[in-house]
Amino acid sequence: MRQRLFIGALFGAFLAVTSAAVPAHADLKFAYVDVQRALNECDAGKRAKAEFQGRVTSVEGRLQRQQNEVQSLKDEMEKKGMLMNQDQRQSLQDQYVEKLKNFERDYKDSKDELQAKDQAVTAKIVHDLAQVIRTLGERDGYTMVMEKGSILWGAPGIDVTDQLIRSYNAMHVTIGSVGEGAGGGVSRASGQAGAPAPSDFGSAAAKRSTISK
């Protein structure tokens, strides 16, 4: 009888210890953010998008003018080429070939430049958002804050995107500078073991997000 009581007491103590070691489900607190929406609706994102669209419009105008010149030379060769002497035709053809090469080169360079600009600005803003997300998570006691694009479903009530946008807008900082130095206004704590650093999150989210959307 005593042995049974001892075993029962020992088992009860074991349950008490394991229950204390494993947190209850009620202690877990989750949230998610829509990074692309935050990028589109935050003040920094709106300014970056407007500037980027202005640059795109300027590039498109320049490329259109070059394309018109190429097309004009092509039309002239087709309509008047047979009426020209050999030297005139060769000169016109040389002009056409040169302008076509310039257009194709400028088109590729402009496309690469715009893409690089998009990626660079997006990465800076998403870096800031990641820093703000960490601060909100630590301050409000969230166990985990996930990116909407990485989850299948989430209840609307745990979407903290609006809170993220308001917090970032209130900082009035240069993009990419949140979390730098003591004056950044964002915690630089490393967080729980295994959790990705804000810069890592920013790099991953930037690949799925863009100011050009």
HELIX and SHEET records of a PDB file:
HELIX    1   1 ARG A    2  ALA A   21  1                                  20    
HELIX    2   2 HIS A   25  ASP A   27  5                                   3    
HELIX    3   3 VAL A   35  GLU A   41  1                                   7    
HELIX    4   4 ASP A   43  LYS A   80  1                                  38    
HELIX    5   5 GLY A   81  LEU A   83  5                                   3    
HELIX    6   6 GLN A   86  ASP A  140  1                                  55    
HELIX    7   7 LYS A  148  SER A  150  5                                   3    
HELIX    8   8 PRO A  156  ILE A  158  5                                   3    
HELIX    9   9 THR A  161  MET A  171  1                                  11    
HELIX   10  10 ALA A  182  GLY A  184  5                                   3    
HELIX   11  11 PRO A  198  ARG A  208  1                                  11    
SHEET    1   A 2 PHE A  30  VAL A  33  0                                        
SHEET    2   A 2 MET A 144  GLU A 147  1                                        
END                                                                             
